[in-house]
Amino acid sequence: MAKFIFAYHGGSAPESPEEGVRVIEQWTTWLGGMGENAIDFGNPAGPSKTVSADGIADNGGTNPISGYSLINAPDIAAAVELAKGCPALASGGTVEVAEAMDM
């Protein structure tokens, strides 16, 4: 099995504590449904800075990361299929899927 980084971008924050509970339940159900393939549920990301040769952009520039997870899958096609169930997609977010290469 290969290891994949799911980098979450965008989406909207819950508008109430009750909605926050529902969102957490959705994420827990989605990641928990992967069983042992969800090797690190990850965390949300806080404020960020993007560093480039041109300078520093606050809050991740044009496409800030909002969180990450680490997932095992046989290949990138299977990882993409798992990513299609991500709760962030329902609120306008995206999932970047990249293989974590062993060195």
Phi and psi in radians as a Rosetta constraint file:
Dihedral C 1 N 2 CA 2 C 2 CIRCULARHARMONIC -1.702 0.35
Dihedral N 2 CA 2 C 2 N 3 CIRCULARHARMONIC 2.759 0.35
Dihedral C 2 N 3 CA 3 C 3 CIRCULARHARMONIC -1.816 0.35
Dihedral N 3 CA 3 C 3 N 4 CIRCULARHARMONIC 2.363 0.35
Dihedral C 3 N 4 CA 4 C 4 CIRCULARHARMONIC -2.179 0.35
Dihedral N 4 CA 4 C 4 N 5 CIRCULARHARMONIC 2.504 0.35
Dihedral C 4 N 5 CA 5 C 5 CIRCULARHARMONIC -1.642 0.35
Dihedral N 5 CA 5 C 5 N 6 CIRCULARHARMONIC 2.203 0.35
Dihedral C 5 N 6 CA 6 C 6 CIRCULARHARMONIC -1.779 0.35
Dihedral N 6 CA 6 C 6 N 7 CIRCULARHARMONIC 1.920 0.35
Dihedral C 6 N 7 CA 7 C 7 CIRCULARHARMONIC -1.795 0.35
Dihedral N 7 CA 7 C 7 N 8 CIRCULARHARMONIC 2.068 0.35
Dihedral C 7 N 8 CA 8 C 8 CIRCULARHARMONIC -1.607 0.35
Dihedral N 8 CA 8 C 8 N 9 CIRCULARHARMONIC 2.405 0.35
Dihedral C 8 N 9 CA 9 C 9 CIRCULARHARMONIC -2.273 0.35
Dihedral N 9 CA 9 C 9 N 10 CIRCULARHARMONIC 2.438 0.35
Dihedral C 9 N 10 CA 10 C 10 CIRCULARHARMONIC 1.210 0.35
Dihedral N 10 CA 10 C 10 N 11 CIRCULARHARMONIC -2.649 0.35
Dihedral C 10 N 11 CA 11 C 11 CIRCULARHARMONIC 1.522 0.35
Dihedral N 11 CA 11 C 11 N 12 CIRCULARHARMONIC 3.026 0.35
Dihedral C 11 N 12 CA 12 C 12 CIRCULARHARMONIC -2.030 0.35
Dihedral N 12 CA 12 C 12 N 13 CIRCULARHARMONIC 2.651 0.35
Dihedral C 12 N 13 CA 13 C 13 CIRCULARHARMONIC -1.390 0.35
Dihedral N 13 CA 13 C 13 N 14 CIRCULARHARMONIC 2.628 0.35
Dihedral C 13 N 14 CA 14 C 14 CIRCULARHARMONIC -1.013 0.35
Dihedral N 14 CA 14 C 14 N 15 CIRCULARHARMONIC 2.500 0.35
Dihedral C 14 N 15 CA 15 C 15 CIRCULARHARMONIC -1.603 0.35
Dihedral N 15 CA 15 C 15 N 16 CIRCULARHARMONIC -0.154 0.35
Dihedral C 15 N 16 CA 16 C 16 CIRCULARHARMONIC -2.607 0.35
Dihedral N 16 CA 16 C 16 N 17 CIRCULARHARMONIC 2.825 0.35
Dihedral C 16 N 17 CA 17 C 17 CIRCULARHARMONIC -1.035 0.35
Dihedral N 17 CA 17 C 17 N 18 CIRCULARHARMONIC -0.637 0.35
Dihedral C 17 N 18 CA 18 C 18 CIRCULARHARMONIC -1.148 0.35
Dihedral N 18 CA 18 C 18 N 19 CIRCULARHARMONIC -0.744 0.35
Dihedral C 18 N 19 CA 19 C 19 CIRCULARHARMONIC -1.131 0.35
Dihedral N 19 CA 19 C 19 N 20 CIRCULARHARMONIC -0.640 0.35
Dihedral C 19 N 20 CA 20 C 20 CIRCULARHARMONIC -1.028 0.35
Dihedral N 20 CA 20 C 20 N 21 CIRCULARHARMONIC -0.727 0.35
Dihedral C 20 N 21 CA 21 C 21 CIRCULARHARMONIC -1.102 0.35
Dihedral N 21 CA 21 C 21 N 22 CIRCULARHARMONIC -0.778 0.35
Dihedral C 21 N 22 CA 22 C 22 CIRCULARHARMONIC -1.082 0.35
Dihedral N 22 CA 22 C 22 N 23 CIRCULARHARMONIC -0.729 0.35
Dihedral C 22 N 23 CA 23 C 23 CIRCULARHARMONIC -1.120 0.35
Dihedral N 23 CA 23 C 23 N 24 CIRCULARHARMONIC -0.778 0.35
Dihedral C 23 N 24 CA 24 C 24 CIRCULARHARMONIC -1.062 0.35
Dihedral N 24 CA 24 C 24 N 25 CIRCULARHARMONIC -0.725 0.35
Dihedral C 24 N 25 CA 25 C 25 CIRCULARHARMONIC -1.084 0.35
Dihedral N 25 CA 25 C 25 N 26 CIRCULARHARMONIC -0.706 0.35
Dihedral C 25 N 26 CA 26 C 26 CIRCULARHARMONIC -1.086 0.35
Dihedral N 26 CA 26 C 26 N 27 CIRCULARHARMONIC -0.785 0.35
Dihedral C 26 N 27 CA 27 C 27 CIRCULARHARMONIC -1.135 0.35
Dihedral N 27 CA 27 C 27 N 28 CIRCULARHARMONIC -0.742 0.35
Dihedral C 27 N 28 CA 28 C 28 CIRCULARHARMONIC -1.120 0.35
Dihedral N 28 CA 28 C 28 N 29 CIRCULARHARMONIC -0.720 0.35
Dihedral C 28 N 29 CA 29 C 29 CIRCULARHARMONIC -1.136 0.35
Dihedral N 29 CA 29 C 29 N 30 CIRCULARHARMONIC -0.790 0.35
Dihedral C 29 N 30 CA 30 C 30 CIRCULARHARMONIC -1.112 0.35
Dihedral N 30 CA 30 C 30 N 31 CIRCULARHARMONIC -0.930 0.35
Dihedral C 30 N 31 CA 31 C 31 CIRCULARHARMONIC -1.196 0.35
Dihedral N 31 CA 31 C 31 N 32 CIRCULARHARMONIC -0.713 0.35
Dihedral C 31 N 32 CA 32 C 32 CIRCULARHARMONIC -1.092 0.35
Dihedral N 32 CA 32 C 32 N 33 CIRCULARHARMONIC -0.550 0.35
Dihedral C 32 N 33 CA 33 C 33 CIRCULARHARMONIC -1.162 0.35
Dihedral N 33 CA 33 C 33 N 34 CIRCULARHARMONIC -0.271 0.35
Dihedral C 33 N 34 CA 34 C 34 CIRCULARHARMONIC -1.430 0.35
Dihedral N 34 CA 34 C 34 N 35 CIRCULARHARMONIC -0.143 0.35
Dihedral C 34 N 35 CA 35 C 35 CIRCULARHARMONIC 1.045 0.35
Dihedral N 35 CA 35 C 35 N 36 CIRCULARHARMONIC -2.383 0.35
Dihedral C 35 N 36 CA 36 C 36 CIRCULARHARMONIC -1.202 0.35
Dihedral N 36 CA 36 C 36 N 37 CIRCULARHARMONIC -0.202 0.35
Dihedral C 36 N 37 CA 37 C 37 CIRCULARHARMONIC -1.249 0.35
Dihedral N 37 CA 37 C 37 N 38 CIRCULARHARMONIC -0.375 0.35
Dihedral C 37 N 38 CA 38 C 38 CIRCULARHARMONIC -1.518 0.35
Dihedral N 38 CA 38 C 38 N 39 CIRCULARHARMONIC 1.569 0.35
Dihedral C 38 N 39 CA 39 C 39 CIRCULARHARMONIC -1.416 0.35
Dihedral N 39 CA 39 C 39 N 40 CIRCULARHARMONIC -0.371 0.35
Dihedral C 39 N 40 CA 40 C 40 CIRCULARHARMONIC -2.657 0.35
Dihedral N 40 CA 40 C 40 N 41 CIRCULARHARMONIC 1.933 0.35
Dihedral C 40 N 41 CA 41 C 41 CIRCULARHARMONIC -1.031 0.35
Dihedral N 41 CA 41 C 41 N 42 CIRCULARHARMONIC -0.409 0.35
Dihedral C 41 N 42 CA 42 C 42 CIRCULARHARMONIC 1.421 0.35
Dihedral N 42 CA 42 C 42 N 43 CIRCULARHARMONIC -2.765 0.35
Dihedral C 42 N 43 CA 43 C 43 CIRCULARHARMONIC -2.675 0.35
Dihedral N 43 CA 43 C 43 N 44 CIRCULARHARMONIC 2.785 0.35
Dihedral C 43 N 44 CA 44 C 44 CIRCULARHARMONIC -1.229 0.35
Dihedral N 44 CA 44 C 44 N 45 CIRCULARHARMONIC 2.778 0.35
Dihedral C 44 N 45 CA 45 C 45 CIRCULARHARMONIC -1.827 0.35
Dihedral N 45 CA 45 C 45 N 46 CIRCULARHARMONIC 2.538 0.35
Dihedral C 45 N 46 CA 46 C 46 CIRCULARHARMONIC -1.630 0.35
Dihedral N 46 CA 46 C 46 N 47 CIRCULARHARMONIC -2.860 0.35
Dihedral C 46 N 47 CA 47 C 47 CIRCULARHARMONIC -0.963 0.35
Dihedral N 47 CA 47 C 47 N 48 CIRCULARHARMONIC 2.517 0.35
Dihedral C 47 N 48 CA 48 C 48 CIRCULARHARMONIC -2.399 0.35
Dihedral N 48 CA 48 C 48 N 49 CIRCULARHARMONIC 2.982 0.35
Dihedral C 48 N 49 CA 49 C 49 CIRCULARHARMONIC -2.343 0.35
Dihedral N 49 CA 49 C 49 N 50 CIRCULARHARMONIC 2.473 0.35
Dihedral C 49 N 50 CA 50 C 50 CIRCULARHARMONIC -1.884 0.35
Dihedral N 50 CA 50 C 50 N 51 CIRCULARHARMONIC 2.167 0.35
Dihedral C 50 N 51 CA 51 C 51 CIRCULARHARMONIC -1.827 0.35
Dihedral N 51 CA 51 C 51 N 52 CIRCULARHARMONIC 2.244 0.35
Dihedral C 51 N 52 CA 52 C 52 CIRCULARHARMONIC -2.430 0.35
Dihedral N 52 CA 52 C 52 N 53 CIRCULARHARMONIC 3.056 0.35
Dihedral C 52 N 53 CA 53 C 53 CIRCULARHARMONIC -1.094 0.35
Dihedral N 53 CA 53 C 53 N 54 CIRCULARHARMONIC -0.393 0.35
Dihedral C 53 N 54 CA 54 C 54 CIRCULARHARMONIC -1.520 0.35
Dihedral N 54 CA 54 C 54 N 55 CIRCULARHARMONIC -0.137 0.35
Dihedral C 54 N 55 CA 55 C 55 CIRCULARHARMONIC 2.380 0.35
Dihedral N 55 CA 55 C 55 N 56 CIRCULARHARMONIC -2.711 0.35
Dihedral C 55 N 56 CA 56 C 56 CIRCULARHARMONIC -2.170 0.35
Dihedral N 56 CA 56 C 56 N 57 CIRCULARHARMONIC 2.284 0.35
Dihedral C 56 N 57 CA 57 C 57 CIRCULARHARMONIC -1.900 0.35
Dihedral N 57 CA 57 C 57 N 58 CIRCULARHARMONIC 2.367 0.35
Dihedral C 57 N 58 CA 58 C 58 CIRCULARHARMONIC -1.362 0.35
Dihedral N 58 CA 58 C 58 N 59 CIRCULARHARMONIC 2.666 0.35
Dihedral C 58 N 59 CA 59 C 59 CIRCULARHARMONIC 0.986 0.35
Dihedral N 59 CA 59 C 59 N 60 CIRCULARHARMONIC 0.655 0.35
Dihedral C 59 N 60 CA 60 C 60 CIRCULARHARMONIC 1.362 0.35
Dihedral N 60 CA 60 C 60 N 61 CIRCULARHARMONIC 0.163 0.35
Dihedral C 60 N 61 CA 61 C 61 CIRCULARHARMONIC 1.219 0.35
Dihedral N 61 CA 61 C 61 N 62 CIRCULARHARMONIC -2.408 0.35
Dihedral C 61 N 62 CA 62 C 62 CIRCULARHARMONIC -1.424 0.35
Dihedral N 62 CA 62 C 62 N 63 CIRCULARHARMONIC -0.295 0.35
Dihedral C 62 N 63 CA 63 C 63 CIRCULARHARMONIC -2.462 0.35
Dihedral N 63 CA 63 C 63 N 64 CIRCULARHARMONIC 1.222 0.35
Dihedral C 63 N 64 CA 64 C 64 CIRCULARHARMONIC -1.166 0.35
Dihedral N 64 CA 64 C 64 N 65 CIRCULARHARMONIC 2.543 0.35
Dihedral C 64 N 65 CA 65 C 65 CIRCULARHARMONIC -1.331 0.35
Dihedral N 65 CA 65 C 65 N 66 CIRCULARHARMONIC 2.430 0.35
Dihedral C 65 N 66 CA 66 C 66 CIRCULARHARMONIC -1.955 0.35
Dihedral N 66 CA 66 C 66 N 67 CIRCULARHARMONIC -0.115 0.35
Dihedral C 66 N 67 CA 67 C 67 CIRCULARHARMONIC 2.920 0.35
Dihedral N 67 CA 67 C 67 N 68 CIRCULARHARMONIC -3.104 0.35
Dihedral C 67 N 68 CA 68 C 68 CIRCULARHARMONIC -2.700 0.35
Dihedral N 68 CA 68 C 68 N 69 CIRCULARHARMONIC 2.814 0.35
Dihedral C 68 N 69 CA 69 C 69 CIRCULARHARMONIC -2.540 0.35
Dihedral N 69 CA 69 C 69 N 70 CIRCULARHARMONIC 2.793 0.35
Dihedral C 69 N 70 CA 70 C 70 CIRCULARHARMONIC -2.040 0.35
Dihedral N 70 CA 70 C 70 N 71 CIRCULARHARMONIC 2.230 0.35
Dihedral C 70 N 71 CA 71 C 71 CIRCULARHARMONIC -2.275 0.35
Dihedral N 71 CA 71 C 71 N 72 CIRCULARHARMONIC 2.435 0.35
Dihedral C 71 N 72 CA 72 C 72 CIRCULARHARMONIC -1.599 0.35
Dihedral N 72 CA 72 C 72 N 73 CIRCULARHARMONIC 2.415 0.35
Dihedral C 72 N 73 CA 73 C 73 CIRCULARHARMONIC -2.714 0.35
Dihedral N 73 CA 73 C 73 N 74 CIRCULARHARMONIC 2.720 0.35
Dihedral C 73 N 74 CA 74 C 74 CIRCULARHARMONIC -1.095 0.35
Dihedral N 74 CA 74 C 74 N 75 CIRCULARHARMONIC -0.609 0.35
Dihedral C 74 N 75 CA 75 C 75 CIRCULARHARMONIC -2.820 0.35
Dihedral N 75 CA 75 C 75 N 76 CIRCULARHARMONIC 3.066 0.35
Dihedral C 75 N 76 CA 76 C 76 CIRCULARHARMONIC -1.145 0.35
Dihedral N 76 CA 76 C 76 N 77 CIRCULARHARMONIC -0.556 0.35
Dihedral C 76 N 77 CA 77 C 77 CIRCULARHARMONIC -1.091 0.35
Dihedral N 77 CA 77 C 77 N 78 CIRCULARHARMONIC -0.733 0.35
Dihedral C 77 N 78 CA 78 C 78 CIRCULARHARMONIC -1.184 0.35
Dihedral N 78 CA 78 C 78 N 79 CIRCULARHARMONIC -0.667 0.35
Dihedral C 78 N 79 CA 79 C 79 CIRCULARHARMONIC -1.115 0.35
Dihedral N 79 CA 79 C 79 N 80 CIRCULARHARMONIC -0.717 0.35
Dihedral C 79 N 80 CA 80 C 80 CIRCULARHARMONIC -1.090 0.35
Dihedral N 80 CA 80 C 80 N 81 CIRCULARHARMONIC -0.707 0.35
Dihedral C 80 N 81 CA 81 C 81 CIRCULARHARMONIC -1.062 0.35
Dihedral N 81 CA 81 C 81 N 82 CIRCULARHARMONIC -0.719 0.35
Dihedral C 81 N 82 CA 82 C 82 CIRCULARHARMONIC -1.114 0.35
Dihedral N 82 CA 82 C 82 N 83 CIRCULARHARMONIC -0.699 0.35
Dihedral C 82 N 83 CA 83 C 83 CIRCULARHARMONIC -1.124 0.35
Dihedral N 83 CA 83 C 83 N 84 CIRCULARHARMONIC -0.456 0.35
Dihedral C 83 N 84 CA 84 C 84 CIRCULARHARMONIC -1.093 0.35
Dihedral N 84 CA 84 C 84 N 85 CIRCULARHARMONIC -0.319 0.35
Dihedral C 84 N 85 CA 85 C 85 CIRCULARHARMONIC -1.606 0.35
Dihedral N 85 CA 85 C 85 N 86 CIRCULARHARMONIC 0.068 0.35
Dihedral C 85 N 86 CA 86 C 86 CIRCULARHARMONIC -1.083 0.35
Dihedral N 86 CA 86 C 86 N 87 CIRCULARHARMONIC 2.263 0.35
Dihedral C 86 N 87 CA 87 C 87 CIRCULARHARMONIC -1.068 0.35
Dihedral N 87 CA 87 C 87 N 88 CIRCULARHARMONIC -0.440 0.35
Dihedral C 87 N 88 CA 88 C 88 CIRCULARHARMONIC -1.110 0.35
Dihedral N 88 CA 88 C 88 N 89 CIRCULARHARMONIC -0.453 0.35
Dihedral C 88 N 89 CA 89 C 89 CIRCULARHARMONIC -1.089 0.35
Dihedral N 89 CA 89 C 89 N 90 CIRCULARHARMONIC -0.583 0.35
Dihedral C 89 N 90 CA 90 C 90 CIRCULARHARMONIC -1.192 0.35
Dihedral N 90 CA 90 C 90 N 91 CIRCULARHARMONIC -0.355 0.35
Dihedral C 90 N 91 CA 91 C 91 CIRCULARHARMONIC -1.932 0.35
Dihedral N 91 CA 91 C 91 N 92 CIRCULARHARMONIC 0.424 0.35
Dihedral C 91 N 92 CA 92 C 92 CIRCULARHARMONIC 1.547 0.35
Dihedral N 92 CA 92 C 92 N 93 CIRCULARHARMONIC 0.085 0.35
Dihedral C 92 N 93 CA 93 C 93 CIRCULARHARMONIC -1.423 0.35
Dihedral N 93 CA 93 C 93 N 94 CIRCULARHARMONIC 3.005 0.35
Dihedral C 93 N 94 CA 94 C 94 CIRCULARHARMONIC -2.290 0.35
Dihedral N 94 CA 94 C 94 N 95 CIRCULARHARMONIC 2.825 0.35
Dihedral C 94 N 95 CA 95 C 95 CIRCULARHARMONIC -2.162 0.35
Dihedral N 95 CA 95 C 95 N 96 CIRCULARHARMONIC 2.099 0.35
Dihedral C 95 N 96 CA 96 C 96 CIRCULARHARMONIC -1.603 0.35
Dihedral N 96 CA 96 C 96 N 97 CIRCULARHARMONIC 2.209 0.35
Dihedral C 96 N 97 CA 97 C 97 CIRCULARHARMONIC -1.954 0.35
Dihedral N 97 CA 97 C 97 N 98 CIRCULARHARMONIC 2.149 0.35
Dihedral C 97 N 98 CA 98 C 98 CIRCULARHARMONIC -2.449 0.35
Dihedral N 98 CA 98 C 98 N 99 CIRCULARHARMONIC 2.418 0.35
Dihedral C 98 N 99 CA 99 C 99 CIRCULARHARMONIC -1.279 0.35
Dihedral N 99 CA 99 C 99 N 100 CIRCULARHARMONIC 2.347 0.35
Dihedral C 99 N 100 CA 100 C 100 CIRCULARHARMONIC -1.505 0.35
Dihedral N 100 CA 100 C 100 N 101 CIRCULARHARMONIC 1.881 0.35
Dihedral C 100 N 101 CA 101 C 101 CIRCULARHARMONIC -1.382 0.35
Dihedral N 101 CA 101 C 101 N 102 CIRCULARHARMONIC 2.362 0.35
Dihedral C 101 N 102 CA 102 C 102 CIRCULARHARMONIC -1.343 0.35
Dihedral N 102 CA 102 C 102 N 103 CIRCULARHARMONIC 2.429 0.35
